[in-house]
């Protein structure tokens, strides 16, 4: 019997309520405090951010240099320990701990204790430590209730693996914060890792939701164009990108940045090369594109010339400076630092040189000497001293060399160029003429950084610190205006499949259901919250599927089959932390859910796949990696069809209420032997997607169109519709007629423009979306075996309409629902093609066309 269901209106209301919860981006983990509790020493913009951060409980403060993020962190942690007890920890770069200790004591009257080891932790209060102590396991972070990562971008220097492992150490801490002046909006993975650290969104989920990946280049991420605004809005629900107090509606008095003059100096060098590449080819000239190794070698070769120019700049600074003016000399290599020391020694100038071989105490002593103006120059590397410190008592900095490391560079520049700096700032960047590409890359990143930070300011000016307002804006689409197209034997609806079944389909009205369900959050198919792929992980996906299962159960006739096409999901080790690719058991989850919702499970068909092609797409089964260690290798992931049987009304009999009967003539013994087996092979032929055509050279899909027009009656409307679709995708050339019908007359030559091209399959390998329709032969066998002629076959996730199309070819009727408007239009077009007795072009037609083009 059908499980007892609530009335349709109640089921629809419950489903809509579930969808509305998807919009809730404003995740809060904190508590509200009385604004009067916030220290009066704070500026208005600082108070607003402190209140917002405590209420959120897990937030990121990206505040421009000099806006007071140190005092904001201290006040946030003071309020949390006051109301929730326990201890709070600030993790900061070397040299910054003194600022927290001084600000806590002098501004807030709070004692901040520096610790390196677990045994140094005593009672409650606020503690500060260096990143190295946590990284090396010297300090147990579980002793703390709240943690704030100051200038967390320094974690990049640890390497990607250590970086990600570090951020997971704090999963059990209820209150977490990140504070940095330059999060580099163009470093997408860094921002995503911060979201994961805060517990806002899993890294893998964020990558899937917002980014398309380059399958040819690891970690090359590009925002989906239709997701850009959503991504920036989402960031601002848990992070504030503050460039100036007026971004939050406050007065900018006292927060005017001085002029920043960046001087690019080029050192002339001998560009003749005396090097060879790995193939033994000699180089005539140095410069141009260089690897990191090439860049380091070039720096060593031009060191003497660059130091000589730095010496001139120091001499000019001494001549023009006041008696107390100081300077900062930034370097990247140990040899550069040693040469700068020797250069200052020759000039009789005092300096504080800070480097990694010093103890923490000695490094702090040298910094304090420079802060006390006991020394003239401060020498250091941006990776060590460029994070978090206020060095604005100087207004001149010299970079004795340039690097590709934009974040290190911009951080070091803003040690002097920050709010509170009273003088114009002079920054000198020294590069050899052979490093022109490094300079161009650095300048391009600088421009992009400025553009993106301004975009962040635009958003905070528009919405302030209101996550609720942003969530309202983030509501992309909720529901869909239903459209329906139909013919004598088919119906295709543009609609959410759950809504379609609840509102448009009667109980026990379908004879068989054949479908391919979404793969949880691995893909998003359409920009709508109704999309089953727009979920927060597997649990959220199955929660939405809990509304789907009862409806497919209800509309299916008793004793009939629900056939679900699935494929296991690959979980990459960089995301899961397993270190190796693993599988998610998606087909097993589907089986459990089907049985939970009342279906009988009657079998699983395994469809073998090409393991070589799978490895080319996922790099999971690399032969070279297997040679290194066979234990990390699994096996290929086949496709599956899970067969669910809706219980017949009379359980004492093993037959469906309406049987599917076969004869020996219509279903031979050999066909039974093949189909009764648990493993099936597939030809792979299927409908074409627009992405298939978009991935081809123009002459290839032009040839396919010509071939198709030769064997079908010419359809002017279909010709125009296809051309308009290709034009909308910007794939219709304007220099020649690519969609030129073939001639029926043998006396007319219509193929003189065909050219040799690369196989289009290489282009198709770059596709990211899971949009390929089901294979024809798999669908045909399922329909023939489990339904009678004239019966209705339904696909709730209709896609391009393969199931209703094949059902009609086999003498059945077809029905489908689809949420994606483009797929809906294509599905309708294919049905109309069949109405006119036309053959629809398939994947095999496309491959034949490619083969001929390459012949």
SVG drawing of the C-alpha trace seen along z (x, -y; Angstrom):
<svg xmlns="http://www.w3.org/2000/svg" viewBox="-5 -67 88 86">
<polyline fill="none" stroke="black" stroke-width="0.4" points="0.0,0.0 1.1,-3.6 2.5,-5.2 0.1,-7.6 0.8,-11.1 -0.3,-14.5 -2.6,-16.5 -0.9,-17.9 -1.1,-21.5 0.7,-20.6 3.4,-18.6 3.9,-21.5 4.2,-24.0 6.7,-21.8 8.8,-21.5 8.8,-25.3 9.8,-25.8 12.8,-23.5 13.8,-25.4 13.6,-28.8 16.1,-27.4 18.6,-27.1 18.8,-30.9 19.9,-31.1 23.5,-32.1 23.7,-34.2 25.0,-31.4 25.6,-32.6 27.4,-30.9 27.7,-33.7 25.6,-35.8 24.5,-39.5 26.0,-41.9 24.9,-45.3 26.7,-47.8 27.4,-49.8 29.6,-46.9 32.1,-47.6 35.1,-49.6 34.6,-53.3 38.2,-53.5 37.1,-52.0 36.2,-54.1 32.6,-53.8 33.5,-51.5 35.5,-49.3 32.5,-49.0 30.2,-48.0 32.6,-45.3 33.2,-44.0 29.4,-43.7 28.9,-42.0 31.8,-39.5 30.6,-38.5 27.1,-38.0 28.4,-35.9 30.8,-33.9 32.8,-32.9 33.8,-35.8 36.6,-37.3 37.8,-40.9 39.5,-42.1 40.3,-45.7 42.7,-47.9 46.0,-48.7 45.6,-51.1 41.9,-50.5 42.6,-48.8 42.1,-45.1 44.4,-44.3 42.3,-46.2 39.2,-44.8 40.4,-41.2 41.3,-41.9 37.9,-43.4 36.1,-40.5 38.0,-38.0 37.5,-40.0 33.7,-40.0 33.6,-36.3 35.7,-35.3 33.6,-37.7 30.3,-36.1 31.3,-32.5 34.4,-32.0 37.4,-30.0 40.5,-31.2 41.1,-33.0 44.1,-32.7 45.5,-35.0 47.9,-33.4 50.2,-36.0 53.3,-36.2 56.7,-36.8 57.2,-40.3 53.5,-41.1 53.0,-39.7 54.4,-42.9 51.7,-45.0 48.9,-42.8 50.5,-42.9 50.9,-46.7 47.4,-47.4 45.8,-45.2 47.6,-46.8 47.5,-50.5 44.2,-50.7 41.9,-48.1 43.4,-47.4 43.6,-43.7 46.5,-41.5 47.7,-39.5 50.1,-36.7 52.6,-35.3 53.0,-31.5 54.9,-29.0 54.1,-25.7 51.0,-24.0 52.6,-24.0 52.8,-27.8 49.0,-28.2 47.4,-29.0 44.0,-30.4 41.5,-32.3 42.2,-35.4 43.7,-36.2 46.9,-34.6 49.1,-35.2 51.4,-32.8 53.3,-32.4 52.1,-30.3 55.1,-28.0 54.2,-26.9 50.8,-25.7 52.2,-24.2 54.8,-22.2 52.4,-20.9 53.9,-22.7 50.7,-24.3 47.4,-22.4 44.7,-24.7 41.9,-22.6 42.6,-24.4 40.9,-27.5 37.3,-28.6 38.0,-31.2 40.8,-31.7 41.7,-34.5 44.2,-34.0 46.0,-37.3 47.4,-37.7 46.6,-34.1 48.0,-34.5 51.4,-33.7 50.2,-30.1 50.8,-30.0 54.6,-29.8 54.1,-26.5 53.0,-24.8 49.5,-23.8 49.3,-20.5 50.4,-22.1 48.2,-25.1 45.1,-22.9 46.0,-20.6 46.6,-23.7 43.1,-25.1 41.5,-21.8 43.1,-21.9 40.4,-24.3 37.3,-22.3 36.3,-21.8 36.7,-25.5 33.3,-27.2 34.4,-30.8 36.8,-31.4 38.0,-34.5 40.4,-35.5 41.8,-39.0 44.1,-40.3 44.5,-43.5 44.9,-41.9 43.1,-38.6 43.8,-39.1 40.3,-38.6 41.8,-37.0 43.3,-34.2 40.1,-32.2 41.4,-29.1 42.7,-31.2 39.2,-32.7 37.6,-29.3 40.0,-27.8 39.1,-30.6 35.4,-29.7 36.2,-26.1 38.2,-27.1 35.3,-29.2 32.9,-26.3 30.9,-28.4 31.2,-26.0 33.3,-23.0 36.2,-23.7 35.1,-21.1 31.5,-22.3 32.5,-25.9 34.7,-24.9 31.8,-23.0 29.3,-25.7 31.2,-28.7 34.1,-27.6 34.8,-25.9 38.1,-24.0 40.7,-23.7 41.2,-19.9 44.6,-20.6 46.0,-22.7 45.5,-21.9 44.2,-24.7 43.4,-26.9 40.0,-28.2 37.6,-30.5 34.4,-31.9 31.4,-30.8 30.2,-34.0 26.6,-33.6 28.0,-33.0 30.3,-36.0 27.9,-38.3 26.6,-35.4 30.2,-34.6 31.1,-38.1 27.8,-38.4 28.3,-35.1 31.8,-36.3 30.2,-39.3 27.9,-37.3 30.8,-36.0 33.6,-38.5 33.8,-42.3 36.1,-43.9 36.6,-47.4 38.6,-49.9 37.6,-53.0 35.1,-53.9 32.7,-55.5 32.1,-52.1 30.0,-51.5 28.5,-55.0 31.0,-56.6 33.2,-59.7 36.5,-59.2 38.1,-62.0 41.6,-60.9 41.5,-58.1 42.9,-59.7 45.7,-57.7 48.8,-59.6 50.0,-59.6 51.9,-56.4 54.6,-57.0 55.9,-53.7 59.1,-54.1 60.1,-51.3 63.8,-51.1 65.4,-49.0 69.0,-47.9 70.8,-47.4 72.6,-44.1 74.5,-42.0 71.6,-40.0 73.8,-37.5 72.9,-34.1 75.3,-31.3 72.8,-28.6 71.2,-25.6 67.8,-24.1 67.1,-20.5 67.3,-19.4 70.8,-20.9 69.7,-23.8 71.7,-27.0 70.1,-30.4 71.4,-33.6 69.6,-36.0 68.3,-36.0 64.8,-37.3 61.3,-36.7 59.2,-34.0 61.0,-32.5 60.2,-29.7 60.7,-30.2 64.1,-28.5 65.1,-30.8 64.0,-33.8 66.1,-32.9 69.1,-32.3 68.6,-35.6 68.5,-37.3 71.8,-35.8 73.3,-36.9 72.1,-40.5 72.7,-40.9 75.7,-43.1 74.0,-45.6 70.9,-45.8 72.7,-46.3 74.7,-49.1 71.4,-50.9 70.0,-50.3 73.2,-52.0 72.5,-55.1 68.9,-55.2 70.0,-55.0 72.5,-57.8 69.7,-60.0 67.5,-59.3 70.2,-60.3 70.7,-63.6 67.0,-64.5 65.8,-63.1 65.5,-64.7 67.8,-63.5 65.3,-61.0 64.1,-59.6 64.5,-55.9 64.3,-53.4 63.2,-49.9 65.1,-47.6 63.2,-44.6 65.0,-41.5 64.0,-38.0 67.3,-36.0 69.7,-35.5 72.5,-36.7 70.7,-40.0 70.3,-40.5 74.0,-39.8 75.0,-42.3 72.7,-45.0 74.4,-44.6 77.8,-44.9 76.7,-48.0 75.4,-49.7 78.5,-48.8 80.6,-50.5 78.5,-53.6 78.8,-53.6 75.0,-53.3 73.3,-51.5 70.7,-48.8 68.5,-46.1 68.7,-43.0 66.0,-40.4 66.3,-36.9 65.2,-33.3 68.3,-32.1 67.7,-34.5 65.9,-33.4 62.5,-35.0 64.0,-37.1 66.9,-38.4 64.6,-39.2 62.2,-41.1 65.2,-43.0 66.4,-44.1 62.9,-45.2 62.5,-47.1 65.9,-48.9 64.6,-50.1 61.2,-51.1 63.2,-53.1 65.1,-54.8 68.4,-53.4 69.1,-52.1 68.6,-53.8 67.6,-50.9 65.4,-47.8 66.4,-44.9 64.1,-41.9 62.1,-39.7 58.4,-40.4 57.6,-36.8 58.9,-37.4 58.3,-41.1 55.7,-42.1 52.7,-40.8 50.7,-42.8 53.4,-45.1 53.0,-48.9 56.3,-50.3 54.9,-53.7 57.5,-55.7 59.3,-55.3 57.9,-56.5 60.5,-55.1 61.0,-51.5 63.3,-49.9 62.7,-46.5 66.1,-45.4 64.4,-42.8 61.0,-41.9 59.2,-38.6 56.0,-37.0 54.8,-36.9 52.3,-39.7 50.8,-39.2 54.2,-39.4 54.9,-42.6 51.7,-44.4 51.8,-43.5 55.3,-44.9 54.4,-48.1 51.6,-48.7 53.8,-48.4 54.4,-52.1 51.4,-53.1 48.5,-52.9 46.0,-54.9 47.8,-57.1 50.8,-57.7 51.2,-61.5 53.7,-61.7 53.7,-60.7 55.2,-57.3 58.1,-56.5 58.5,-52.9 61.3,-51.9 61.1,-48.6 64.4,-47.5 64.5,-44.9 66.9,-43.9 65.9,-44.5 65.8,-40.7 63.0,-40.5 60.5,-42.5 57.9,-39.7 58.1,-39.5 57.5,-43.3 54.6,-43.1 53.0,-40.2 53.4,-42.0 51.8,-45.2 48.9,-43.3 48.2,-41.5 48.3,-44.9 45.7,-46.4 43.5,-43.3 43.8,-43.5 42.7,-47.2 39.8,-46.5 38.5,-43.5 38.9,-45.3 36.9,-48.2 34.2,-45.6 34.2,-44.5 33.7,-48.0 30.8,-48.5 29.0,-45.5 29.6,-46.6 28.4,-50.1 25.3,-48.6 24.4,-46.1 26.5,-47.2 27.0,-44.3 23.6,-42.9 23.7,-39.2 20.0,-39.1 19.9,-41.8 22.5,-39.9 20.6,-36.6 17.5,-38.3 19.6,-39.5 21.0,-36.0 17.6,-34.5 18.4,-33.7 15.2,-32.0 12.6,-30.3 10.3,-28.1 9.7,-28.3 6.9,-29.4 5.7,-26.2 5.7,-25.7 4.4,-22.6 4.7,-21.3 3.0,-18.1 2.0,-16.0 -0.1,-12.9 2.4,-10.6 4.5,-13.0 4.5,-15.7 7.5,-17.8 7.2,-20.2 9.5,-23.0 9.1,-22.6 10.6,-21.4 10.0,-17.6 8.7,-17.5 6.2,-20.3 5.3,-18.7 4.4,-15.4 2.5,-17.0 0.4,-19.4 0.1,-17.8 0.3,-14.0 -2.2,-11.5 -1.5,-8.6 -0.6,-5.4 -0.6,-7.2 2.9,-6.1 3.8,-2.6 7.6,-2.9 10.1,-5.6 13.6,-5.7 15.8,-8.5 19.3,-9.6 19.3,-11.5 21.6,-14.4 24.9,-13.5 24.4,-15.3 26.4,-18.6 28.9,-17.5 27.2,-19.6 24.7,-22.4 22.5,-22.2 20.6,-25.4 20.8,-28.7 17.9,-28.0 17.5,-27.0 15.1,-24.3 18.1,-22.6 18.9,-19.4 22.6,-20.1 22.4,-23.3 22.8,-21.8 25.2,-21.8 26.6,-18.3 25.2,-14.8 23.0,-15.1 21.3,-18.2 20.9,-16.5 19.2,-13.5 17.0,-15.8 15.7,-17.3 15.3,-13.8 13.1,-13.0 10.5,-15.1 11.1,-13.3 10.9,-9.6 7.3,-9.8 6.1,-11.4 7.7,-8.9 6.3,-6.2 2.9,-7.8 2.7,-8.3 4.1,-4.8 1.7,-2.0 1.9,0.9 4.3,3.6 6.1,1.5 9.8,0.5 11.7,-2.7 15.1,-2.4 17.7,-4.9 21.0,-5.5 23.8,-6.4 27.6,-6.6 29.8,-6.7 31.3,-10.0 35.1,-10.4 36.3,-12.2 39.7,-13.8 42.2,-13.5 43.0,-17.2 39.4,-17.9 38.7,-15.0 42.1,-15.0 42.5,-11.3 45.5,-12.0 44.3,-9.6 41.2,-9.6 38.3,-7.7 34.8,-6.9 31.6,-8.1 29.4,-5.0 26.7,-7.1 25.0,-4.1 24.8,-2.4 23.3,-5.6 20.7,-5.6 19.8,-2.0 19.3,-2.7 17.1,-5.8 15.0,-3.9 14.3,-1.0 13.7,-3.6 10.9,-5.1 9.1,-1.8 10.5,-0.4 11.6,3.2 15.2,3.4 15.4,6.1 18.8,5.6 21.7,3.5 22.9,3.5 26.6,2.6 27.5,0.7 31.2,1.1 33.2,-2.1 36.5,-3.0 39.1,-3.2 41.6,-5.0 39.2,-7.7 38.2,-8.0 41.8,-8.5 42.3,-11.2 39.4,-13.1 40.1,-12.6 43.9,-11.6 42.8,-9.2 44.2,-6.0 47.6,-7.2 49.8,-4.4 52.9,-6.3 51.5,-6.8 50.6,-3.1 54.2,-2.2 55.2,-4.4 52.7,-2.9 50.0,-0.5 48.2,-0.9 46.7,-4.3 45.1,-2.9 41.5,-1.8 39.6,-0.7 37.5,-2.4 34.0,-3.6 31.3,-1.9 27.8,-3.3 24.9,-1.5 21.2,-1.2 19.4,-0.4 16.1,1.4 13.4,0.5 10.0,2.3 7.0,0.6 5.1,3.3 2.2,4.8 -1.2,4.4 -1.5,8.1 1.7,9.2 0.6,12.8 1.2,12.8 4.4,12.1 2.9,10.2 2.3,6.5 -1.2,5.2 -0.8,4.7 1.6,7.3 4.3,6.6 4.0,9.7 6.4,10.8 6.2,13.4 9.0,15.5 8.7,13.5 9.1,10.1 11.6,11.1 13.9,13.9 15.8,16.3 19.1,14.8 17.8,11.3 16.7,12.6 20.1,14.2 21.8,10.9 19.5,8.6 19.1,10.9 22.9,10.6 24.0,8.0 26.6,6.5 25.6,4.6 27.7,3.1 26.6,-0.1 27.3,-1.4 27.4,-4.9 25.3,-6.5 23.1,-9.3 21.6,-12.7 23.8,-15.6 24.1,-18.5 24.8,-22.1 28.1,-21.6 29.0,-18.8 28.6,-21.3 30.3,-24.1 33.3,-21.9 33.9,-21.4 35.6,-23.2 33.1,-25.2 33.8,-23.1 33.0,-19.9 29.5,-20.9 28.9,-22.5 29.7,-19.2 27.3,-17.4 24.5,-19.9 25.1,-19.3 25.0,-15.5 21.8,-15.7 20.1,-17.9 20.9,-15.5 18.9,-12.6 16.0,-14.6 13.4,-16.9 14.5,-20.5 12.9,-22.3 13.3,-26.0 12.0,-26.7 14.5,-24.2 17.3,-25.7 16.5,-29.1 16.2,-27.9 19.5,-26.1 21.3,-29.2 19.8,-31.5 20.9,-29.1 24.4,-29.0 24.5,-32.8 23.4,-33.2 26.3,-31.0 28.6,-33.3 29.5,-30.2 27.9,-31.4 30.7,-32.8 30.1,-36.1 32.6,-35.4 31.0,-32.4 27.8,-30.4 28.5,-27.5 24.9,-26.1 24.7,-25.5 22.2,-22.6 23.5,-19.8 22.2,-19.5 20.0,-16.5 21.3,-16.8 24.5,-14.9 25.3,-17.6 25.8,-20.3 29.1,-20.2 28.4,-21.2 31.5,-20.0 34.4,-21.9 35.1,-23.7 35.8,-20.7 39.2,-20.8 41.4,-18.6 40.8,-19.3 41.8,-17.9 39.5,-15.4 36.7,-17.1 36.9,-14.6 39.9,-16.5 37.7,-19.6 34.9,-17.7 37.2,-16.4 37.2,-19.9 33.5,-19.9 32.7,-20.3 28.9,-19.9 27.3,-16.5 24.9,-17.0 25.4,-14.0 22.1,-12.2 21.5,-8.6 22.7,-6.1 20.1,-5.0 20.6,-1.3 20.4,-1.2 17.2,-3.2 15.7,-1.0 16.5,2.3 15.0,0.9 11.8,-0.2 11.3,3.0 11.9,5.2 9.7,3.4 6.8,2.0 4.1,2.9 3.5,1.1 1.3,-1.9 2.2,-2.5 3.6,-5.8 7.3,-6.1 8.3,-9.0 11.6,-10.8 11.4,-13.3 15.0,-14.6 14.3,-14.8 17.4,-16.6 17.3,-16.5 14.3,-14.1 16.1,-10.9 13.6,-8.7 10.4,-10.0 12.1,-10.0 13.2,-6.4 9.8,-5.4 8.0,-6.7 10.4,-4.9 9.5,-1.7 5.7,-2.2 5.2,-3.8 4.3,-7.2 6.8,-9.6 6.7,-12.2 9.4,-14.3 10.0,-17.3 13.1,-19.5 14.2,-22.5 16.8,-23.9 15.1,-26.1 17.8,-25.3 17.5,-21.6 13.7,-21.9 13.8,-23.7 16.2,-21.1 14.0,-18.3 10.9,-19.8 12.9,-20.3 13.8,-16.6 10.2,-15.6 9.0,-17.9 11.8,-16.3 10.3,-12.9 6.8,-14.2 8.0,-15.2 9.5,-11.7 13.0,-13.2 16.1,-11.4 17.8,-13.3 21.6,-13.6 23.3,-11.6 26.7,-11.3 27.7,-8.6 26.8,-11.0 29.1,-13.5 32.0,-11.1 31.5,-9.9 31.7,-13.6 34.9,-14.1 36.4,-11.0 35.7,-12.2 37.0,-15.7 40.3,-14.1 40.6,-11.7"/>
</svg>
